[in-house]
Amino acid sequence: MLDNLGNRFQEIFKKVRGNGVLNESNIKDALKEVRLALLEADVNYKVVKEFVGKVKEKAVGETVLKGINPAQQFIKIVHDELVELLGGTNARLTKANKPPTIIMLAGLQGAGKTTFAAKLAKFLKKKGEKPYLVGADIYRPAAMKQLQVLGESIGVGVFTIEGSQDAVKICEEGITKSKEEHATYIILDTAGRLHIDENLMDELKEIKKMARPQEILLVVDAMTGQDAVNVASKFNETLNIDGVVVTKLDGDARGGAALSIKAVSGKPIKFIGVGEKLEDIELFHPDRLASRILGMGDVVSLVEKAQEAIDEDEAKRLEEKIKKQEFDLEDFLKQLQNIKKLGPISNLLKMIPGANQIGDLAPAEKEMKKVEAIIQSMTKEERSKPKIINASRKKRIAKGSGTNVHEVNKLLQQFEQMKKMMKMFSGGSMPKIPGMKFPF
């Protein structure tokens, strides 16, 4: 959704830049295309109408028409209004005055509540908190088991009562158990339905009454289109939710309904899911998403990802090894794995301004996997002393990595070239070397 909408806006802005001066006529033409792009992305038509009206009101003013760079001013107006549409500022989780903070998740079946519960627990754990998961989905087969497996994978406690048909009792006993374990956050994973019904809402109201959560987060699937907006409105009427979580924002569907949720429901988006892995969760920042949509990148998020993935002590150790010219293939492998922690290269580049103009990055991703496989097929001694890798060793490495001897030779040659170039640097990180084919 972000890619498609971003490409449309880039086309619109390109035409706007082609006009030496903005006037009411070409602004009207541009806004017509903006309206069409948003509607095609499945943004609520009332929201689109109001958005376009606000942009037009500001864009046809005297200040803009007499500006030095009217095209840039038009883009800024669109950006600022998009930020407002998405909520203006990022909404943080409400924290209890005294731990634990109770977060109740709600939503329809299939929206991704259980997976998000684990993602949120992992997110909070990385922040130094002690989260605890409570599985209260008594209807979906294997829902509790799924939560237990996810909890074990991230080292977080999980409370369930197998066979119980009383969701309120599960939550009550789960909260008691969580407090005994000195949890700082309790995440209640409630049941969903294929559609909203009275029984579901009654159960959720009872859980809310008993648990008195600081946060009720509604989890919606971006790929359900306008239904996501309708669901948000109906759940809000019943539960008075505190915020929305939009999952599968990385999907291929139009997904623009996510842009309508704040305007229609009045409730802020607090988190977005941008992938299937448990670390693929982001705090929602309206300004950052607006920048990504308009092709302006999101350098702040990129830096934050890098800080989380790269250990400071490890970076210093690497710097010392480079200074002493002791950098080996083992270190190189660790750097490749650090890059992988940041996510797919294609996703990272979307955060760099202007990088959306770059073509297909699949070959670069494939090349990186190949290099990693070759190094992993080496012994520890071979990684630290590449010069001992003779013809027979190369054949073994090639066979083990699913490559060929030519590709093993190429990697070794490029690594030697890298080491020579590093002699020219006193420290820091690996330089980008002209002619090298590594995707960084």
C-alpha positions as CSV (number, residue, x, y, z in Angstrom):
1,M,0.0,0.0,0.0
2,L,2.7,2.4,1.0
3,D,4.7,1.7,-2.2
4,N,1.7,2.1,-4.5
5,L,0.5,5.3,-2.9
6,G,4.0,6.7,-2.7
7,N,4.6,6.1,-6.4
8,R,1.3,7.9,-7.3
9,F,2.3,10.9,-5.2
10,Q,5.7,11.0,-6.8
11,E,4.1,11.1,-10.2
12,I,1.8,13.9,-9.1
13,F,4.7,16.0,-7.6
14,K,6.7,15.5,-10.7
15,K,4.0,17.2,-12.7
16,V,3.6,19.9,-10.1
17,R,7.4,20.6,-10.3
18,G,7.0,21.0,-14.1
19,N,4.9,24.1,-13.6
20,G,7.0,27.2,-13.2
21,V,4.2,28.9,-11.2
22,L,1.3,27.4,-9.3
23,N,-2.1,28.8,-10.1
24,E,-5.7,27.7,-9.2
25,S,-5.9,25.7,-12.5
26,N,-2.9,23.5,-12.1
27,I,-3.5,23.1,-8.3
28,K,-7.0,21.9,-9.2
29,D,-5.5,19.3,-11.6
30,A,-3.0,18.1,-9.0
31,L,-5.6,17.8,-6.3
32,K,-7.8,15.8,-8.7
33,E,-5.0,13.3,-9.0
34,V,-4.4,13.4,-5.2
35,R,-8.1,12.6,-4.7
36,L,-8.0,9.7,-7.1
37,A,-4.8,8.3,-5.6
38,L,-6.3,8.3,-2.1
39,L,-9.6,6.8,-3.2
40,E,-7.8,4.0,-5.1
41,A,-5.8,3.3,-1.9
42,D,-9.2,2.8,-0.2
43,V,-9.1,5.9,2.0
44,N,-12.6,6.8,3.2
45,Y,-14.3,9.1,0.6
46,K,-15.4,11.6,3.3
47,V,-11.9,11.8,4.7
48,V,-10.5,12.3,1.1
49,K,-13.0,15.1,0.5
50,E,-12.1,16.9,3.7
51,F,-8.3,16.4,3.1
52,V,-8.4,17.7,-0.5
53,G,-10.5,20.7,0.7
54,K,-7.9,21.7,3.3
55,V,-5.0,21.3,0.9
56,K,-6.8,23.4,-1.7
57,E,-7.7,26.1,0.8
58,K,-4.0,26.5,1.8
59,A,-2.5,26.0,-1.7
60,V,-4.4,28.7,-3.5
61,G,-3.4,31.4,-1.0
62,E,-1.4,34.4,-2.0
63,T,1.7,33.3,0.1
64,V,2.0,30.1,-1.9
65,L,1.5,31.7,-5.3
66,K,4.2,34.3,-4.6
67,G,6.6,31.8,-3.0
68,I,10.2,31.3,-4.3
69,N,9.5,27.5,-4.8
70,P,5.8,27.0,-5.1
71,A,6.1,23.3,-6.0
72,Q,8.0,22.6,-2.8
73,Q,5.4,24.6,-0.8
74,F,2.6,22.5,-2.3
75,I,4.4,19.3,-1.3
76,K,4.9,20.6,2.2
77,I,1.2,21.5,2.5
78,V,0.2,18.0,1.4
79,H,2.7,16.5,3.8
80,D,1.5,18.6,6.8
81,E,-2.2,17.8,6.1
82,L,-1.3,14.1,5.7
83,V,0.4,14.2,9.2
84,E,-2.8,15.8,10.6
85,L,-5.0,13.2,8.9
86,L,-2.9,10.5,10.5
87,G,-3.2,12.0,14.0
88,G,-0.8,14.9,14.2
89,T,1.5,13.5,16.9
90,N,2.5,10.0,18.0
91,A,0.3,8.6,20.8
92,R,2.1,6.8,23.6
93,L,0.9,3.9,25.7
94,T,-0.8,5.0,29.0
95,K,1.3,3.7,31.9
96,A,-0.2,2.8,35.3
97,N,0.9,5.0,38.2
98,K,1.9,1.8,40.0
99,P,2.9,-1.4,38.0
100,P,1.6,-3.5,36.5
101,T,0.1,-1.7,33.4
102,I,-2.8,-3.7,32.0
103,I,-3.2,-3.7,28.2
104,M,-6.3,-5.4,26.8
105,L,-6.3,-6.4,23.1
106,A,-9.6,-6.6,21.1
107,G,-10.5,-7.2,17.5
108,L,-12.0,-9.5,15.0
109,Q,-10.8,-13.0,14.3
110,G,-7.8,-13.1,11.9
111,A,-6.7,-9.5,12.6
112,G,-3.5,-10.8,14.2
113,K,-4.2,-10.2,17.9
114,T,-2.3,-13.1,19.3
115,T,0.8,-12.4,17.1
116,F,0.6,-8.8,18.0
117,A,0.4,-9.7,21.7
118,A,3.8,-11.5,21.4
119,K,5.2,-8.6,19.3
120,L,4.2,-6.1,21.9
121,A,5.6,-8.3,24.7
122,K,9.0,-8.5,22.9
123,F,8.9,-4.7,22.2
124,L,8.3,-4.0,25.9
125,K,10.9,-6.5,27.0
126,K,13.6,-4.8,24.9
127,K,12.6,-1.5,26.7
128,G,13.6,-3.2,30.0
129,E,10.0,-4.1,31.1
130,K,8.8,-7.4,32.4
131,P,5.7,-8.3,30.3
132,Y,3.3,-11.2,30.9
133,L,0.8,-12.7,28.5
134,V,-2.7,-13.9,29.3
135,G,-4.4,-16.1,26.7
136,A,-8.2,-15.6,27.0
137,D,-9.3,-16.7,23.6
138,I,-11.6,-19.6,24.5
139,Y,-13.1,-20.1,21.1
140,R,-10.4,-20.3,18.4
141,P,-8.8,-23.7,18.3
142,A,-5.1,-23.8,19.4
143,A,-5.2,-20.0,20.2
144,M,-3.8,-20.6,23.7
145,K,-1.2,-23.0,22.5
146,Q,-0.1,-20.5,19.9
147,L,0.4,-17.8,22.6
148,Q,2.4,-20.3,24.7
149,V,4.7,-21.1,21.8
150,L,5.2,-17.4,21.0
151,G,5.8,-16.6,24.7
152,E,8.4,-19.3,25.0
153,S,10.2,-18.1,21.9
154,I,10.7,-14.6,23.4
155,G,11.2,-15.7,27.0
156,V,8.0,-14.2,28.4
157,G,5.6,-15.8,30.9
158,V,2.2,-16.9,29.6
159,F,-1.0,-17.8,31.6
160,T,-3.8,-19.9,30.2
161,I,-6.4,-22.3,31.5
162,E,-6.8,-25.1,29.0
163,G,-10.4,-26.2,28.5
164,S,-11.9,-23.2,30.4
165,Q,-14.9,-21.5,28.9
166,D,-14.8,-18.5,31.2
167,A,-12.6,-15.7,29.6
168,V,-13.2,-13.4,32.5
169,K,-12.0,-15.9,35.0
170,I,-8.9,-16.6,32.9
171,C,-8.1,-12.9,32.8
172,E,-8.7,-12.5,36.5
173,E,-6.5,-15.4,37.5
174,G,-3.9,-14.4,34.9
175,I,-3.6,-10.9,36.4
176,T,-3.2,-12.4,39.9
177,K,-0.5,-14.7,38.6
178,S,1.3,-11.9,36.7
179,K,1.4,-9.8,39.8
180,E,3.0,-12.7,41.7
181,E,5.6,-12.8,39.0
182,H,6.2,-9.0,39.4
183,A,5.2,-8.3,35.8
184,T,5.3,-4.6,34.9
185,Y,3.0,-5.1,31.9
186,I,0.1,-7.6,31.5
187,I,-1.2,-8.2,28.0
188,L,-4.7,-9.7,27.7
189,D,-5.2,-11.6,24.4
190,T,-9.0,-11.7,24.1
191,A,-11.2,-13.7,21.6
192,G,-12.3,-12.4,18.3
193,R,-15.2,-13.3,15.9
194,L,-15.6,-13.4,12.2
195,H,-17.9,-10.4,12.6
196,I,-19.1,-8.2,15.5
197,D,-21.9,-9.8,17.6
198,E,-23.6,-9.1,20.9
199,N,-22.0,-12.1,22.8
200,L,-18.5,-10.9,21.8
201,M,-19.1,-7.4,23.0
202,D,-20.7,-8.5,26.3
203,E,-17.7,-10.7,27.0
204,L,-15.3,-7.9,26.3
205,K,-17.3,-5.5,28.5
206,E,-17.1,-7.9,31.4
207,I,-13.3,-8.3,30.9
208,K,-12.9,-4.5,30.8
209,K,-15.0,-4.1,34.0
210,M,-13.0,-6.8,35.9
211,A,-9.5,-5.9,34.6
212,R,-9.8,-2.1,34.5
213,P,-7.1,-1.8,31.9
214,Q,-5.0,1.3,31.3
215,E,-5.1,0.6,27.6
216,I,-7.6,-1.0,25.3
217,L,-6.0,-1.5,21.9
218,L,-8.1,-2.5,18.9
219,V,-6.2,-4.7,16.4
220,V,-7.3,-4.3,12.8
221,D,-6.1,-5.8,9.6
222,A,-5.0,-3.1,7.0
223,M,-5.9,-5.5,4.2
224,T,-9.6,-5.5,5.2
225,G,-10.1,-2.1,3.6
226,Q,-13.0,0.1,4.8
227,D,-14.2,-2.7,7.1
228,A,-11.2,-1.8,9.3
229,V,-12.7,1.7,9.8
230,N,-16.2,0.4,10.5
231,V,-14.8,-2.1,13.0
232,A,-12.9,0.6,14.8
233,S,-16.0,2.8,15.0
234,K,-18.2,-0.1,16.4
235,F,-15.6,-1.3,18.9
236,N,-15.1,2.3,20.1
237,E,-18.8,2.8,20.7
238,T,-18.9,-0.3,22.9
239,L,-15.5,-0.3,24.7
240,N,-14.3,3.3,24.3
241,I,-10.9,2.1,23.0
242,D,-7.7,4.0,23.7
243,G,-6.0,3.3,20.4
244,V,-5.7,1.2,17.3
245,V,-3.0,-1.2,16.1
246,V,-2.9,-1.7,12.3
247,T,-1.4,-5.0,11.2
248,K,-0.2,-6.2,7.8
249,L,0.6,-2.6,6.6
250,D,3.3,-4.2,4.5
251,G,0.7,-6.2,2.5
252,D,-0.2,-5.9,-1.1
253,A,-3.7,-4.8,-0.6
254,R,-4.7,-1.2,-1.0
255,G,-4.8,-0.7,2.8
256,G,-5.5,3.0,2.7
257,A,-8.2,2.5,5.3
258,A,-5.4,2.8,7.8
259,L,-5.2,6.5,6.8
260,S,-8.9,6.9,7.7
261,I,-9.1,5.4,11.2
262,K,-8.1,8.5,13.2
263,A,-10.4,10.8,11.2
264,V,-13.4,8.5,11.4
265,S,-13.1,6.9,14.9
266,G,-11.3,9.8,16.6
267,K,-8.8,7.3,18.2
268,P,-5.1,7.3,17.4
269,I,-3.1,4.6,15.8
270,K,-0.5,3.6,18.4
271,F,1.4,0.7,16.7
272,I,1.8,-0.7,13.2
273,G,2.8,-4.2,12.1
274,V,5.1,-4.1,9.1
275,G,6.0,-7.8,8.7
276,E,5.6,-11.4,10.0
277,K,8.6,-11.5,12.4
278,L,8.1,-10.8,16.0
279,E,10.4,-7.7,15.8
280,D,8.3,-6.3,12.9
281,I,6.4,-3.8,15.0
282,E,6.8,0.0,15.1
283,L,5.5,2.8,17.3
284,F,3.2,4.8,15.0
285,H,4.6,8.2,14.1
286,P,2.2,10.2,11.8
287,D,5.0,12.4,10.5
288,R,7.3,9.5,9.6
289,L,4.6,7.5,7.8
290,A,3.6,10.7,5.9
291,S,7.2,11.2,4.8
292,R,7.4,7.6,3.7
293,I,4.2,7.8,1.7
294,L,5.4,11.0,-0.1
295,G,8.8,9.5,-0.9
296,M,10.7,11.6,1.6
297,G,12.1,8.7,3.5
298,D,12.3,8.1,7.3
299,V,15.9,8.5,8.4
300,V,15.0,8.7,12.1
301,S,13.4,5.3,12.1
302,L,16.4,3.9,10.2
303,V,18.8,5.2,12.8
304,E,16.7,3.8,15.6
305,K,16.7,0.4,13.9
306,A,20.5,0.5,13.6
307,Q,20.9,1.5,17.2
308,E,18.8,-1.4,18.3
309,A,20.6,-4.0,16.1
310,I,24.2,-3.0,16.6
311,D,25.8,-3.5,20.0
312,E,28.0,-0.6,21.1
313,D,30.7,-2.8,22.6
314,E,30.8,-5.0,19.5
315,A,31.2,-1.9,17.4
316,K,34.2,-0.7,19.4
317,R,35.7,-4.2,19.3
318,L,35.4,-4.2,15.5
319,E,36.9,-0.7,15.3
320,E,40.0,-2.0,17.2
321,K,40.3,-5.0,14.9
322,I,40.2,-2.8,11.8
323,K,42.9,-0.5,13.3
324,K,45.1,-3.5,14.0
325,Q,44.3,-5.0,10.6
326,E,42.9,-8.1,12.2
327,F,39.5,-7.9,10.6
328,D,38.6,-11.4,9.3
329,L,35.7,-13.3,7.6
330,E,34.2,-14.1,11.0
331,D,33.9,-10.3,11.7
332,F,32.6,-9.9,8.1
333,L,29.9,-12.5,8.8
334,K,28.8,-10.7,12.0
335,Q,28.4,-7.5,10.0
336,L,26.3,-9.2,7.4
337,Q,24.1,-10.6,10.2
338,N,23.8,-7.1,11.8
339,I,22.5,-5.8,8.5
340,K,20.0,-8.6,8.4
341,K,18.7,-7.6,11.8
342,L,17.7,-4.3,10.4
343,G,15.3,-6.0,8.0
344,P,15.1,-6.5,4.2
345,I,17.3,-4.1,2.2
346,S,14.3,-3.1,0.2
347,N,12.5,-1.9,3.4
348,L,15.6,-0.1,4.7
349,L,16.0,1.8,1.4
350,K,12.4,3.1,1.6
351,M,13.5,5.0,4.7
352,I,16.2,6.8,2.7
353,P,15.0,10.0,0.9
354,G,14.8,9.4,-2.8
355,A,15.7,5.7,-2.6
356,N,12.2,4.8,-3.8
357,Q,13.4,5.6,-7.3
358,I,15.8,2.6,-7.1
359,G,14.7,-0.5,-9.0
360,D,14.5,-4.1,-8.1
361,L,16.8,-5.0,-5.1
362,A,16.1,-8.8,-5.2
363,P,19.5,-9.5,-6.8
364,A,21.3,-7.7,-4.0
365,E,19.3,-9.6,-1.3
366,K,20.2,-12.9,-3.1
367,E,23.9,-11.9,-3.3
368,M,24.0,-11.2,0.4
369,K,22.5,-14.6,1.2
370,K,25.0,-16.3,-1.1
371,V,28.0,-14.6,0.6
372,E,26.7,-15.5,4.1
373,A,26.2,-19.2,3.0
374,I,29.8,-19.3,1.7
375,I,31.3,-18.0,4.9
376,Q,29.1,-20.2,7.1
377,S,30.4,-23.3,5.1
378,M,34.0,-22.4,6.2
379,T,35.6,-23.7,9.4
380,K,36.5,-21.3,12.2
381,E,40.2,-21.5,11.2
382,E,39.4,-20.7,7.5
383,R,37.4,-17.7,8.5
384,S,40.3,-16.3,10.6
385,K,43.0,-17.3,8.1
386,P,41.5,-17.2,4.6
387,K,45.0,-17.8,3.0
388,I,44.9,-21.4,4.1
389,I,41.9,-22.0,1.8
390,N,43.3,-24.2,-1.0
391,A,41.7,-25.8,-4.0
392,S,40.2,-28.8,-2.1
393,R,38.9,-26.6,0.7
394,K,37.3,-24.3,-1.9
395,K,35.5,-27.3,-3.5
396,R,34.2,-28.3,0.0
397,I,33.0,-24.8,0.8
398,A,31.3,-24.4,-2.6
399,K,29.5,-27.7,-2.2
400,G,28.4,-26.9,1.4
401,S,27.1,-23.4,0.4
402,G,25.3,-24.5,-2.8
403,T,27.6,-22.3,-4.9
404,N,30.6,-23.0,-7.1
405,V,34.4,-22.5,-6.8
406,H,34.3,-19.4,-9.0
407,E,32.0,-17.7,-6.5
408,V,34.1,-18.7,-3.6
409,N,37.2,-17.3,-5.3
410,K,35.3,-14.0,-6.0
411,L,34.4,-13.6,-2.4
412,L,38.0,-14.2,-1.2
413,Q,39.3,-11.8,-3.8
414,Q,36.8,-9.1,-2.8
415,F,37.6,-9.7,0.9
416,E,41.3,-9.2,0.3
417,Q,40.5,-6.0,-1.6
418,M,38.4,-4.8,1.3
419,K,41.3,-5.5,3.8
420,K,43.7,-3.5,1.6
421,M,41.3,-0.6,1.5
422,M,40.8,-0.7,5.3
423,K,44.5,0.1,5.7
424,M,43.7,3.5,4.4
425,F,41.2,4.1,7.2
426,S,42.0,4.5,10.9
427,G,38.7,3.2,12.2
428,G,34.9,3.5,11.9
429,S,33.0,1.0,9.8
430,M,33.5,-0.8,6.6
431,P,33.9,1.6,3.6
432,K,31.9,1.3,0.5
433,I,34.4,0.1,-2.1
434,P,33.9,1.0,-5.8
435,G,33.5,-2.1,-7.9
436,M,32.5,-4.4,-5.1
437,K,29.3,-6.2,-5.6
438,F,28.2,-6.5,-2.0
439,P,24.8,-4.9,-1.5
440,F,26.0,-2.3,1.1
